[in-house]
Amino acid sequence: MSTSPNPLHIDIPVTLSALRVAFSVPSLTFEGDLPASIFHMQLLKTDAEAWNADAEIIAVFHTNAGHVTLNDHAYDAERNVATGNPYRALIAELQRRGVHIELCGATARAHKWGNADLLSGIQVNTDAMARFTQLAEEGFVQISE
């Protein structure tokens, strides 16, 4: 990390009045110990709030990242740990701020997860690929993480 005392000049300032964004999260990549996708959702939501933008942000966890949506008991069983879901508070905070969190139904079926295995407020879609097709047709921009 730079310790430069020089200020940063933004050459291309971006301000949006509205945004419709769908995050595709098939696996976790990290910024330190924080999943980059969650960091980016937080960043975009903070930007939208600063702009007073009409924002719809949807995150679909699928493939190797579906476990992020599990409650503590199911997370421990799936990951063979006894820690509970370390992403639980991050997901709850995103939901509190209006980010819609979904789990891919195909991922859930492959892992034999039921709705009772999920964190509160998580919705299950048919499958991630069909959902992203639907969201594209509705004008959402997809961000692949």
N, C-alpha and C positions, 0 to 999 in steps of 0.2 A: 504494500500500500504506500502510495506517495505521501510524503509529508510536506509537499510544496506549499509555500505561503501564497503562491500565485492564484488569483481568482480564475474561475472557469467561465469562459464566454460561450453562451449558447448561440450557435450560428443559425439554427433552424428551430425557432420556438414553435411549439405545437400547442394549440388550444382547440379543443373540440366542443361543440355544443351538444352533440349526441354521439353515442357509440354503442355498438352491438358487437360483443366479442365473445367467442367461444374458445376456451382453452382445451386443447387435446392433451391429456396427461397419461401417456402409456407407460412411463417409467420415471423414476426420480433421479434428477441431476441436482447437485447441491451447490449452494453458495455458502461455504463454511458448513454448518450443520443444518441450515435451513433449505428445504427443497426450493430450487430456483423457481418452479412454477408457482408456488405459494407466494414467494417474494414478489414475483411479477404481478400476480393478482392483487396483492396488497398495494403495490406501486401504482398500478393502473386505477384501482379504486380510489386511492388518495388523489391522483391527478384529476379524475372525474369529479370528485368532491370539490377540489380547488377551483375547477372550471365551472362549477354548478351545472354540469352536463347531465343530460338525460342518459343514464347509463344502464345497460343490461349486460351483465357479465355472468357467463355460465361456464362452469368447469366440469368436464367429463373425465373421470378417472377410469382407466381401463387397462387391460393387459397386465403388465407387471406393477402397476401402481394402484390397483383396486383396493388393496389392503388399507390404504389411507382412510377409507370410508367406514372401516369396521369399528364396532364398539370394543371396549377393552377385552372382554372375554373372548370374542371371536378373533381379535387381533393376536392375542397371546397364543391361541390354538393354531392359527394360520402361520405365525412367524416363529413358533416354538420358543417363546420367551415368557417371562412373567412380569413384564414392565407396564402393560397396558399400552394403548395407542398413544405414541408420543406426538401425534399430529392432531389429536382431539381438540385441544384448545385453539390451535391455529384455524382449524376448519370451523369451529363454533364462532370465532371472531369474524371470519369472512362471511359466514351466514348472517350474523348479526348486522353486518354492514351492507347486506343485500346481495351478496354473491350467491348464485344458485349452484349448488353442488349436486352432481349426479354420478351414479355408478352404471357402468355398462352391464346390461343384463346378460350378455354372452359371457363376460368375465365372471359374473356372479354364479351363473350356471356351471361354468367350468370348475369353479372352486367349491361348489355346493353350498354357497352362502344364501341365506334367506333374509327377508326384510328385518327379522328380529336380530340379525347379526350386525345391523348397521347403526351408525351414529344417528342421533335424532335429526330429522329434517332432510336426510339424504333420500333422493328419489332415484328410482331405477328406470332406465330407458330400455327399449327393445334390444338395441346393441349400438355401440359407439359409431360405427360406420353409417348406419341408417340415420342416427341422430345428427351427425355432422352434415349429411346430405340435406336433411330437413332444415337445419339451421342456416346452411348456405342459401337455400331457396328462400329463406325468410330474411336474408340480407346480413347475416352475421359474418364477421371476419374471423377466420380461424387462426389461432395462434397455436403452433405445435411446440410442445415442450418436450 
